[in-house]
Each structure stands twice: as C-alpha cells, then as structure tokens.
Amino acid sequence: MIFTFLNSLGTGLVMNGIFFVAKSMYSFADTSNYLLGMVMGVAYIVGAAGAGGMIARLRTRFAGLNGRGILIAVMLLLGATCLFPLAGVWLASLGIVGGPWAVWTLVICYSLVTGVLWPMTEAYLSGGKSGAGLRHDVGLFNVVWSSAVVLSFWSLSPLIERFAIEALTGMAAIHLLLAFYVFKAFQADPAPHIHAHDEPHPPVYGQLLVVLRRLLPLAYVISSVLAPYLPGAMEQLSVTTTYQPLVASAWLAPRVVAFFLLQHWHGWQGKWALPVAGTTMLVLGFAVAVLSPLGLSVGMTKGACIGAMMAGLACFGLGKATIYAGALYYAMEVGAAEVDAGGTHEALIGVGYLVGPLCGLAPLLAVQAGYLPQRWFQLAVILSVTTILIGVLASLMPALFRRGAVRPMA
C-alpha cells in the first residue's frame, strides 16, 4: 500500500494534472491538450496490453529475472522520465532546443511504463488471495491510490504557476527511492492465484465482469474528455490557474468516499444494481459538468456555474468509482489475480484514455473549421459521449438476454 500510494502521486501529477501544467507552462491550446490525451491513451494501451507477454519474454531471455527485478527497472524508468521537463528547461537555457517536446516525451514514456506498473502491482496485491481477503485488499487498494491522486491535485494547485518543474523533479526522486524500497520489501514474485474451495464465486460474477469490462472504458472515455476540457472551461468561468486543480478535484474526493464505502459494504457484490447506478451517475454528472459554462448565457452567476460544475464532477466521481471497483474486483476474482488479468483491466482503461479525447477534439475542430457554432460545442461533446454509451449498451444486450440478466417483457 505504501508502494501504491507513492506511485499514485505520479499518476495524479502526470496523467491527470499534466493538462494544467501544459496549459500554464507551455500555453497549450485545447486542441493540443486533446491530442496529448490521445497520445497518453495509445502509450498506456501498449504498455498494459503487452505487460504479460513482455515479462514472459524477459524472463525467458534472462535467467533469474523475477518480478521484483522488473519492478525495480520500472521505478528507475519512471524516475528518469519525470526529469524530461527539467532537462527541457536546461537545454532551452543553453539555446540547444526549446518548446514543449519535454511534455510530449514525458507523457508518452510515463504512460507506457505505468501500463506495465499497475498490472504487476495488482498481481502482487491479489496473488494467493480470494474471497474475503481479496475483497478487503482490493477495496483498500482503491482507497489508497485514489487518495493519493487527490493529494497530488491539491499539492499541484500552489505549484502549478511557478514550481511545476520542481514538482515533477520531486516525483522523480520518489520513484528512484521506491526502486530501493522494492528491493528491500517485495518478495521475488507475486503469489499464485488460488480459488478458495469454500468460497467459489457464483456464475453471475462472470456475467458482471463482462458488463463492467465494457463500462470501464466508457468511464475513462468520459474522464478523458473532462481532463483536457476542464482547463478551458474554467477559464471561461474566470477560475484562476492556481485554483483550477482544486476545482477539478471535485470528482476525485467523492471517488475516495465511494471506494471506502464499497470496501466496507459488500452488499453490491453479485448485484446488477452496481453497474446500473454507476452508469447513471457517470453520465448525469458528466452532462452537468460539461454544460455548466452555458449557465452564463441564461443569467447564472459565475459562482453558480462553478458550483454546478463541481456538483456534476462529484456525481461523476461516484459513478466512476462504482464501475472501477466492480470491474477490478471481478477481474481479480474471476480472471485470476495474475499480470494478464490486471493487464486486461488496465488496457481497457487505456482504451478510454484514447477514445475520450477524440470526443472533445472532433467537435473542437468542427468549431475551428466553422462547421459548428461555438455555442453548440458542449452539446456536441455530450452527443459524442452519448453515442459511445448507446453503442456500449447495445453491444451488451445480446449477452445479457442470453444469460437471463435481462428478461424480455411478456
């Protein structure tokens, strides 16, 4: 959990907060931020989907290499990538090369390597466990990493205008220290997954896993639309650069609360209410958050619009937490707690990272080309996400009818 918490500070800073850093330090336009999000998604998919195969090939090629050694290498690589922005400033001061190349390189490399990090972490977390032990540890894992992301956003607020480079350099130091921590504290390999004979999972778990694995990318599609969208929307509402990460964290803090509740109350397990409630909160919260700047055109004050944005983000955070918690739990319980199971879970997240920015980029390009009025931009973003939602639900219906999860009306 120490390892998870400290690495998640980097996830919050680099993979969520980088859009604010790019806009503040490098004057990224919304188009560039959406493209940055797409690049992040591609790199993360490559890392997560290929984690299991890459580890197997490395262990075949290098006798004696174990999971602990690979995690140490991952920490060293992450530490090195966090130094790119510092190197960019130094090279620019020497007149060698300037520009935002350091941000692009950081996002590509960090996303690629974290795509390997989290499947391995989840394998160490849940190996050798099932039933109550697995439920407890997966729930605690969710609370720990999501708390770290909130903390990283709150820490970013006072640093973003003047000390963003220093924050990233500090993250490099944390990753390098964690390499030593892994060497001292981790066992050589994750324990093998064991299905407890006295706690076999019911068949509905497999059905729910199928559904939640379709909904998980949807959740990250929406969050990946919001991440590059929010800095520009907050500028419309006159939220200063210092406070933008704090407003954006309005969905992160409720997510921690939801994870805590789902860890300690297990009535949701095996129930179809979880994906239904999660999807409803996800879509409703997103719509309110995206439409909040339009309140100015109907006479709402900027303060009221900011409040509406934060309320929508909070609802979205609750929905995303329910879908993520269910998807990870069923993946670990049904899919076997191995790197491949975690890799599939993380690769689906990467799909969301990739597709989400497209939902914002396409309407934005249409506005810039004159095909779409500016006042319709927010509605077009919501329509893009709604189209994906309908596609996801339509893809699920045949499987749900076959399994009897949905019964046709008489």
C-alpha positions as CSV (number, residue, x, y, z in Angstrom):
1,M,0.0,0.0,0.0
2,I,3.0,2.4,0.6
3,F,4.2,1.5,-2.9
4,T,0.7,2.1,-4.4
5,F,0.2,5.4,-2.6
6,L,3.5,6.9,-3.7
7,N,3.3,5.7,-7.3
8,S,-0.3,7.1,-7.5
9,L,1.0,10.6,-6.6
10,G,2.8,10.3,-10.0
11,T,-0.4,9.1,-11.7
12,G,-2.3,12.2,-10.4
13,L,0.5,14.6,-11.3
14,V,1.5,13.2,-14.7
15,M,-1.6,11.5,-16.1
16,N,-4.3,13.8,-14.7
17,G,-2.6,17.1,-13.8
18,I,-0.3,17.4,-16.9
19,F,-3.1,19.2,-18.9
20,F,-3.0,22.1,-16.4
21,V,0.8,22.1,-16.5
22,A,0.8,22.1,-20.3
23,K,-1.7,25.0,-20.5
24,S,0.1,27.0,-17.8
25,M,3.7,26.5,-18.8
26,Y,3.6,25.8,-22.5
27,S,0.4,27.7,-23.4
28,F,-1.2,24.5,-24.9
29,A,-4.5,25.2,-26.7
30,D,-7.4,22.9,-26.1
31,T,-6.6,21.1,-29.4
32,S,-3.1,20.3,-28.2
33,N,-4.4,19.1,-24.8
34,Y,-6.8,16.7,-26.5
35,L,-4.0,15.4,-28.7
36,L,-1.9,14.9,-25.6
37,G,-4.6,12.9,-24.1
38,M,-4.9,10.6,-27.2
39,V,-1.1,10.0,-27.2
40,M,-1.4,9.1,-23.5
41,G,-4.0,6.5,-24.3
42,V,-2.1,4.9,-27.1
43,A,1.0,4.5,-24.9
44,Y,-0.9,3.2,-21.9
45,I,-2.7,0.6,-24.0
46,V,0.7,-0.6,-25.5
47,G,2.2,-0.9,-22.0
48,A,-0.8,-2.6,-20.3
49,A,-1.8,-5.0,-23.1
50,G,1.8,-6.1,-23.6
51,A,2.8,-6.3,-19.9
52,G,2.2,-10.0,-19.5
53,G,3.9,-11.0,-22.8
54,M,6.8,-8.7,-22.3
55,I,7.5,-10.0,-18.8
56,A,7.4,-13.6,-20.0
57,R,9.8,-12.9,-22.8
58,L,12.2,-11.1,-20.5
59,R,12.2,-13.9,-18.0
60,T,12.8,-16.4,-20.8
61,R,15.7,-14.4,-22.1
62,F,17.3,-13.5,-18.8
63,A,17.6,-16.4,-16.4
64,G,17.0,-15.5,-12.8
65,L,15.0,-12.3,-13.6
66,N,11.9,-12.1,-11.3
67,G,9.0,-9.8,-10.8
68,R,10.9,-7.8,-8.2
69,G,13.7,-7.1,-10.6
70,I,11.3,-5.9,-13.3
71,L,9.5,-3.6,-10.8
72,I,12.9,-2.1,-9.8
73,A,13.6,-1.4,-13.5
74,V,10.1,0.2,-13.9
75,M,10.8,2.5,-11.0
76,L,14.1,3.6,-12.4
77,L,12.5,4.3,-15.8
78,L,9.6,6.3,-14.3
79,G,12.1,8.3,-12.3
80,A,14.1,9.1,-15.4
81,T,11.0,10.1,-17.4
82,C,10.0,12.7,-14.7
83,L,13.3,14.5,-15.4
84,F,12.4,15.3,-19.0
85,P,10.8,18.7,-18.2
86,L,13.8,19.7,-16.1
87,A,16.1,18.7,-19.0
88,G,13.9,20.7,-21.4
89,V,14.3,23.8,-19.3
90,W,18.1,23.3,-19.0
91,L,18.5,22.7,-22.8
92,A,16.4,25.7,-23.6
93,S,18.5,27.9,-21.3
94,L,21.6,26.7,-23.3
95,G,19.9,27.6,-26.5
96,I,20.1,24.0,-27.7
97,V,16.4,23.1,-28.0
98,G,13.2,24.5,-26.6
99,G,9.5,24.1,-26.9
100,P,7.1,21.6,-25.4
101,W,8.9,18.4,-26.6
102,A,9.6,17.5,-22.9
103,V,5.9,17.3,-22.1
104,W,5.1,15.1,-25.0
105,T,8.1,12.8,-24.2
106,L,7.1,12.7,-20.6
107,V,3.5,11.7,-21.3
108,I,4.5,9.0,-23.9
109,C,7.2,7.4,-21.7
110,Y,5.4,7.7,-18.4
111,S,2.1,6.3,-19.8
112,L,3.9,3.4,-21.5
113,V,5.8,2.4,-18.3
114,T,2.8,2.8,-15.9
115,G,0.9,0.5,-18.3
116,V,3.3,-2.2,-17.0
117,L,3.5,-0.9,-13.4
118,W,-0.2,-1.3,-12.5
119,P,-0.8,-4.9,-13.8
120,M,2.2,-6.0,-11.8
121,T,1.1,-4.1,-8.7
122,E,-2.3,-5.7,-8.9
123,A,-0.7,-9.1,-9.3
124,Y,1.3,-8.6,-6.1
125,L,-1.7,-7.2,-4.4
126,S,-4.1,-10.1,-5.0
127,G,-1.9,-13.1,-5.6
128,G,-2.7,-16.0,-3.2
129,K,-6.0,-14.5,-2.1
130,S,-9.7,-14.9,-2.8
131,G,-13.0,-14.4,-1.1
132,A,-12.9,-12.1,2.0
133,G,-9.2,-11.5,1.8
134,L,-9.3,-10.4,-1.8
135,R,-12.3,-8.2,-1.2
136,H,-10.5,-6.4,1.7
137,D,-7.3,-5.8,-0.1
138,V,-8.8,-4.7,-3.4
139,G,-11.0,-2.3,-1.6
140,L,-8.1,-0.9,0.4
141,F,-6.0,-0.6,-2.8
142,N,-8.8,1.5,-4.4
143,V,-9.0,3.8,-1.3
144,V,-5.2,4.2,-1.2
145,W,-4.5,5.0,-4.8
146,S,-7.5,7.4,-5.2
147,S,-6.5,9.3,-2.0
148,A,-3.0,9.8,-3.5
149,V,-4.4,11.2,-6.7
150,V,-6.5,13.7,-4.7
151,L,-3.4,14.7,-2.7
152,S,-1.4,15.2,-5.8
153,F,-4.0,17.5,-7.3
154,W,-4.2,19.6,-4.1
155,S,-0.4,19.8,-4.0
156,L,-0.3,20.8,-7.6
157,S,-2.5,23.9,-7.1
158,P,0.0,26.1,-5.3
159,L,2.9,24.8,-7.5
160,I,1.4,24.9,-11.0
161,E,2.2,28.5,-11.9
162,R,5.8,28.7,-10.6
163,F,7.1,25.3,-9.5
164,A,5.6,22.6,-11.8
165,I,9.0,21.5,-12.9
166,E,10.1,21.1,-9.3
167,A,7.0,19.1,-8.5
168,L,7.9,16.7,-11.4
169,T,11.5,16.5,-10.3
170,G,10.4,15.6,-6.8
171,M,8.3,12.8,-8.3
172,A,11.4,11.5,-10.0
173,A,13.1,11.3,-6.6
174,I,10.1,9.4,-5.1
175,H,10.3,6.8,-8.0
176,L,14.0,6.3,-7.5
177,L,13.6,5.8,-3.7
178,L,10.8,3.3,-4.5
179,A,13.3,1.2,-6.5
180,F,15.3,0.7,-3.3
181,Y,12.0,0.0,-1.4
182,V,11.0,-2.7,-3.8
183,F,14.4,-4.3,-3.4
184,K,14.1,-4.4,0.4
185,A,10.4,-5.1,0.9
186,F,9.0,-7.1,-2.0
187,Q,9.1,-10.9,-2.5
188,A,10.7,-12.2,-5.6
189,D,7.3,-12.9,-7.4
190,P,3.6,-12.4,-6.8
191,A,2.0,-15.4,-5.1
192,P,-0.1,-17.6,-7.5
193,H,-3.8,-17.1,-7.6
194,I,-5.8,-19.6,-5.6
195,H,-9.6,-20.0,-5.8
196,A,-10.7,-20.9,-2.3
197,H,-12.7,-24.1,-2.4
198,D,-15.0,-22.9,0.3
199,E,-15.8,-19.6,-1.4
200,P,-16.4,-20.4,-5.1
201,H,-17.7,-17.3,-7.0
202,P,-21.3,-17.6,-8.3
203,P,-21.9,-17.6,-12.1
204,V,-23.3,-14.1,-12.0
205,Y,-19.7,-12.8,-11.3
206,G,-18.7,-13.8,-14.8
207,Q,-21.7,-12.0,-16.3
208,L,-21.0,-8.9,-14.3
209,L,-17.3,-9.0,-15.3
210,V,-18.4,-9.0,-19.0
211,V,-20.7,-5.9,-18.4
212,L,-18.2,-4.0,-16.3
213,R,-15.4,-4.6,-18.7
214,R,-17.5,-2.8,-21.3
215,L,-18.4,0.0,-19.0
216,L,-14.9,0.6,-17.7
217,P,-13.6,2.1,-20.9
218,L,-16.7,4.2,-21.1
219,A,-15.9,5.6,-17.6
220,Y,-12.4,6.5,-18.8
221,V,-13.7,7.9,-22.1
222,I,-15.7,10.4,-20.1
223,S,-12.9,11.3,-17.7
224,S,-10.5,11.6,-20.6
225,V,-12.9,14.1,-22.2
226,L,-13.1,16.0,-19.0
227,A,-9.4,16.2,-18.3
228,P,-8.4,18.4,-21.3
229,Y,-11.8,20.1,-21.3
230,L,-11.8,21.5,-17.8
231,P,-8.9,24.0,-18.0
232,G,-10.5,25.8,-20.9
233,A,-14.0,25.7,-19.3
234,M,-12.6,27.1,-16.1
235,E,-11.0,30.0,-17.9
236,Q,-14.5,30.8,-19.2
237,L,-15.6,30.9,-15.6
238,S,-12.6,33.1,-14.5
239,V,-11.2,30.4,-12.3
240,T,-7.5,31.3,-11.7
241,T,-4.7,28.9,-12.7
242,T,-3.9,28.4,-9.0
243,Y,-7.4,27.1,-8.2
244,Q,-8.1,25.1,-11.3
245,P,-6.7,21.8,-10.0
246,L,-8.7,22.2,-6.8
247,V,-12.0,22.7,-8.7
248,A,-11.0,19.7,-10.9
249,S,-10.5,17.5,-7.8
250,A,-14.2,17.8,-7.1
251,W,-14.7,14.4,-8.6
252,L,-11.6,12.9,-7.1
253,A,-12.5,13.3,-3.4
254,P,-16.0,11.7,-3.8
255,R,-14.4,8.8,-5.6
256,V,-12.3,8.1,-2.4
257,V,-15.5,8.1,-0.3
258,A,-17.2,5.7,-2.7
259,F,-14.3,3.3,-2.7
260,F,-14.3,3.4,1.1
261,L,-18.0,2.6,1.3
262,L,-17.7,-0.2,-1.3
263,Q,-14.7,-1.7,0.6
264,H,-16.7,-1.9,3.9
265,W,-20.2,-2.7,2.5
266,H,-20.3,-5.9,0.4
267,G,-24.0,-5.9,-0.5
268,W,-23.2,-4.7,-4.0
269,Q,-21.3,-7.9,-4.9
270,G,-23.2,-10.1,-7.3
271,K,-25.9,-7.4,-7.8
272,W,-26.9,-5.8,-11.1
273,A,-27.7,-2.5,-9.3
274,L,-24.0,-1.7,-9.2
275,P,-23.4,-1.2,-13.0
276,V,-26.8,0.5,-13.4
277,A,-26.3,3.0,-10.6
278,G,-22.7,3.6,-11.7
279,T,-23.6,4.3,-15.3
280,T,-26.4,6.6,-14.4
281,M,-24.2,8.7,-12.1
282,L,-21.4,8.7,-14.6
283,V,-23.4,10.1,-17.5
284,L,-25.5,12.5,-15.4
285,G,-22.5,14.0,-13.6
286,F,-20.6,14.4,-16.9
287,A,-23.5,16.2,-18.6
288,V,-23.9,18.7,-15.7
289,A,-20.2,19.4,-15.5
290,V,-19.8,20.0,-19.3
291,L,-22.9,22.1,-19.6
292,S,-22.1,24.3,-16.6
293,P,-20.4,27.1,-18.5
294,L,-23.6,27.6,-20.6
295,G,-25.2,28.8,-17.4
296,L,-23.6,32.2,-18.1
297,S,-25.8,32.6,-21.2
298,V,-29.0,32.1,-19.2
299,G,-28.2,34.5,-16.4
300,M,-26.4,32.3,-13.9
301,T,-23.5,33.9,-12.0
302,K,-20.0,32.5,-12.4
303,G,-20.1,31.3,-8.8
304,A,-23.3,29.3,-9.5
305,C,-21.8,27.8,-12.7
306,I,-18.7,26.8,-10.8
307,G,-20.9,25.2,-8.1
308,A,-22.8,23.3,-10.8
309,M,-19.6,22.1,-12.4
310,M,-18.3,20.8,-9.0
311,A,-21.6,19.1,-8.3
312,G,-21.6,17.4,-11.7
313,L,-18.0,16.3,-11.1
314,A,-18.8,14.9,-7.7
315,C,-21.7,12.8,-9.2
316,F,-19.4,11.6,-12.0
317,G,-16.7,10.6,-9.4
318,L,-19.2,8.5,-7.5
319,G,-20.2,6.7,-10.7
320,K,-16.7,6.1,-11.9
321,A,-15.7,4.6,-8.5
322,T,-18.6,2.1,-8.6
323,I,-17.7,0.9,-12.1
324,Y,-13.9,0.7,-11.4
325,A,-14.3,-1.1,-8.1
326,G,-16.6,-3.7,-9.6
327,A,-14.5,-4.2,-12.7
328,L,-11.3,-4.7,-10.7
329,Y,-12.9,-7.0,-8.1
330,Y,-14.5,-9.3,-10.6
331,A,-11.3,-9.3,-12.8
332,M,-9.3,-10.4,-9.8
333,E,-11.8,-13.0,-8.5
334,V,-12.9,-14.5,-11.9
335,G,-9.9,-13.7,-14.1
336,A,-7.2,-15.0,-11.8
337,A,-5.0,-12.5,-10.0
338,E,-2.1,-12.5,-12.5
339,V,-0.4,-9.9,-14.6
340,D,-2.5,-10.8,-17.6
341,A,-5.8,-10.2,-15.7
342,G,-4.6,-6.9,-14.4
343,G,-3.2,-6.1,-17.8
344,T,-6.6,-6.6,-19.4
345,H,-8.1,-4.3,-16.8
346,E,-5.5,-1.6,-17.3
347,A,-5.6,-1.9,-21.2
348,L,-9.4,-1.2,-21.1
349,I,-8.6,1.9,-19.1
350,G,-6.1,2.8,-21.9
351,V,-8.9,2.5,-24.5
352,G,-10.8,5.1,-22.5
353,Y,-7.7,7.4,-22.4
354,L,-7.5,7.1,-26.2
355,V,-11.1,7.4,-27.3
356,G,-12.1,10.1,-24.7
357,P,-10.1,13.0,-26.2
358,L,-11.5,12.2,-29.6
359,C,-14.9,13.0,-28.3
360,G,-13.7,16.5,-27.5
361,L,-11.3,17.0,-30.3
362,A,-13.7,16.3,-33.1
363,P,-16.3,19.0,-32.0
364,L,-13.5,21.4,-31.3
365,L,-12.0,21.0,-34.8
366,A,-15.5,21.4,-36.2
367,V,-15.9,24.7,-34.4
368,Q,-12.5,25.9,-35.6
369,A,-13.3,25.0,-39.2
370,G,-16.6,26.9,-39.0
371,Y,-18.8,23.8,-39.3
372,L,-20.2,24.0,-35.8
373,P,-21.2,27.2,-33.9
374,Q,-19.1,27.7,-30.7
375,R,-22.3,27.8,-28.6
376,W,-23.0,24.2,-29.6
377,F,-19.6,22.8,-28.6
378,Q,-20.6,21.5,-25.2
379,L,-23.7,19.8,-26.7
380,A,-21.6,18.2,-29.4
381,V,-19.2,16.8,-26.8
382,I,-22.1,15.3,-24.8
383,L,-23.6,13.9,-28.1
384,S,-20.3,12.2,-28.9
385,V,-20.2,10.5,-25.5
386,T,-23.9,9.6,-25.7
387,T,-23.2,7.9,-29.0
388,I,-20.5,5.8,-27.4
389,L,-22.7,5.0,-24.4
390,I,-25.5,3.8,-26.7
391,G,-23.0,1.6,-28.6
392,V,-21.7,0.1,-25.4
393,L,-25.2,-0.7,-24.1
394,A,-26.3,-2.1,-27.5
395,S,-23.2,-4.4,-27.5
396,L,-24.2,-5.7,-24.1
397,M,-27.8,-6.5,-24.8
398,P,-27.4,-9.8,-26.7
399,A,-25.1,-11.2,-23.9
400,L,-27.5,-10.1,-21.2
401,F,-30.5,-11.7,-22.8
402,R,-28.6,-14.9,-23.3
403,R,-27.6,-15.0,-19.7
404,G,-31.0,-14.1,-18.4
405,A,-29.8,-10.9,-16.8
406,V,-32.5,-9.0,-18.7
407,R,-35.9,-10.6,-19.3
408,P,-38.0,-9.6,-22.3
409,M,-41.4,-8.3,-21.4
410,A,-44.3,-10.7,-21.9
